[in-house]
Amino acid sequence: MRGQAKFQLGKAGLTEDFIESLRKTFKNRKIVKLSLLASFSRDRKEVKETAEKICSELKDIGKFKYRVIGFTIMLLKWRK
């Protein structure tokens, strides 16, 4: 497996295309670093809700854990 991939989430928010890009990335990667830009949100509660929503959207391809560090979400795919 390769190292971590990096994504940015901006004013467009969580779209189906963005979720599909994450699905494709997790086929080859185990860790994704997701930076939330100021145009998306600067509310820490919304950052956590976004991380939970991403994990629930990706549950069909495996189990995921996340960690929020500031306005960055680290997504980790667990083994099946």
Secondary structure, DSSP 8 states (H G I E B T S, - for coil): -B--EEEEE-TT-S-HHHHHHHHHHTTTBSEEEEEE-TTT---HHHHHHHHHHHHHHTTTS--EEEEEETTEEEEEE---
